[in-house]
Amino acid sequence: MPSKSYRVSPVPMTLFAHLLFIAITTLMLVWLLHFREGLDFTSTNKPKIFNIHPLLMVIGFLLLAGEAIMAYTTVPTSSKKHKLYHMILHFIALVAAVIGLYAVFKYHNESGIPHMYTFHSWIGLSTIILFALQWLLSFLTFLFPGARTSTRLRVAPWHALIGIIIFLLAIVAAETGLVQKFIFLGLTRNQEGLILNFTALLILLFGISVGVAVLLPGRGY
C-alpha cells in the first residue's frame, strides 16, 4: 500500500445534507399543513395536536441533531466555538424532542389511546433518554465546568461513537413513525402517501450524508 494519504473534502456531502434538510422540512410542512389540517396544542380536532409531534421530532430533533453533528465541517471557526455551536444545536433539538413527546402524550390522553404500545414508541423514547444523558455528560465533560484535558481526550472518541449511534436510532424512530402513520391512515398510492414515502426516503439519505460528511475529514487511505 502506498504511504501517501488522501483527503476527501466533506463540503459536497455537507451541502447535500443541507439541501436534504430544506427538502424534508418542505415536505413535512406540506404534509401537516395541507393534508393533515395544521397544528394546534388546544384544538378540539385532536389530530392537530398530534401533528406537532412529527413536526418537532423530524425538523426540531432529527434534522437539527444532524446539523449539530456536522457543525465541525459546516462552520469555519475555532474549536471552542465549534463545541458551543454543536452543544447549542443539540440543546435546541432536545427541547424540541421534549415538546414533541408532550404533544403525543397529550394527544393520546385526550383521544383515549394507550401509550407506548408500538416499537416506534419504544425506540423513540429510548433515543430521547439516551440523547438527554449524552448531552448532559458532554456538557459536564467538554464545557462547564470541564474535565481535565486528559479525560476529555479519552472521552472524545466514545462521545463521537455514541453520538452517531443515537443519531442512527433517531433515524430508525423517524422511519418507523412515518411507516406507522402510513399504515394507520390507510394510505395507498395517492399524493399524501407519496409525500410520506419520499419524506422517509430523504430522511434516510440525510442520515447517510451526515455520516459520510463526518467520516470524510482527515481519513487517510
C-alpha positions, -999 to 999 in steps of 0.1 A, spaced: 0 0 0 13 35 -8 21 56 22 6 87 7 -26 98 25 -56 112 5 -81 136 20 -116 140 6 -134 172 13 -167 168 32 -181 200 17 -201 185 -12 -217 159 11 -224 186 38 -241 208 12 -261 178 0 -272 172 36 -283 209 39 -304 206 7 -320 175 21 -327 195 53 -347 220 32 -365 193 12 -375 173 42 -387 204 60 -408 215 30 -424 180 26 -432 178 63 -449 212 62 -468 204 31 -480 171 46 -490 185 80 -505 219 69 -521 208 36 -531 171 41 -534 169 79 -552 202 86 -524 220 105 -511 223 141 -528 232 174 -520 224 210 -555 230 222 -577 221 193 -609 200 196 -597 184 164 -573 160 182 -551 151 152 -540 187 151 -524 181 185 -507 150 172 -493 169 142 -470 188 165 -452 155 173 -439 146 138 -431 183 131 -409 187 161 -394 152 161 -383 154 124 -374 191 119 -367 201 155 -350 170 168 -336 148 140 -326 174 114 -311 198 140 -292 169 156 -278 161 122 -268 198 117 -251 197 152 -231 166 142 -219 184 111 -210 216 129 -173 209 128 -175 206 90 -200 234 84 -188 264 103 -152 277 97 -143 289 132 -123 280 163 -126 247 181 -141 263 212 -169 280 191 -174 247 172 -181 230 206 -205 258 216 -224 257 183 -225 219 185 -239 219 220 -265 247 214 -279 230 184 -282 197 203 -299 215 232 -325 230 208 -330 196 194 -335 182 229 -361 209 238 -379 202 205 -380 164 214 -394 170 248 -422 192 235 -428 167 207 -432 140 234 -455 161 254 -477 167 223 -481 130 215 -488 120 251 -514 149 253 -530 136 221 -531 100 234 -546 111 267 -573 133 251 -581 106 225 -582 77 248 -553 59 231 -529 38 251 -493 49 254 -461 31 244 -476 1 226 -456 1 194 -419 -4 185 -418 31 172 -427 45 207 -402 22 224 -373 32 202 -383 68 201 -385 73 239 -352 53 244 -335 76 218 -346 108 236 -335 95 270 -301 85 256 -298 118 238 -305 137 270 -280 117 290 -254 122 263 -259 159 262 -257 163 300 -225 142 303 -210 161 273 -218 194 288 -201 185 321 -171 170 303 -164 194 275 -179 228 285 -187 238 321 -170 231 345 -150 210 321 -129 179 328 -92 177 326 -76 176 292 -65 140 295 -101 130 305 -116 149 275 -91 132 252 -101 97 264 -138 105 263 -139 122 229 -139 91 207 -166 74 228 -186 107 227 -184 107 189 -193 70 186 -222 71 210 -235 103 193 -236 86 159 -254 56 174 -280 78 190 -284 97 157 -289 64 139 -316 54 165 -333 87 157 -333 78 120 -349 45 129 -375 62 151 -385 86 124 -387 60 97 -408 36 118 -430 65 128 -437 75 92 -444 39 83 -467 35 112 -486 66 103 -488 55 67 -505 23 78 -528 39 104 -541 64 79 -547 36 54 -527 55 27 -520 39 -7 -505 53 -39 -522 87 -35 -505 120 -32 -503 120 6 -488 85 5 -462 96 -20 -452 126 2 -448 104 32 -427 78 13 -405 105 -2 -400 121 32 -389 88 46 -365 83 17 -350 117 21 -346 112 59 -326 80 51 -304 99 26 -299 127 52 -287 102 78 -263 87 53 -250 121 41 -244 132 77 -225 100 85 -203 104 54 -197 141 59 -184 134 94 -163 104 85 -145 120 55 -123 147 71 -88 136 79 -93 99 68 -63 85 51 -64 56 27 
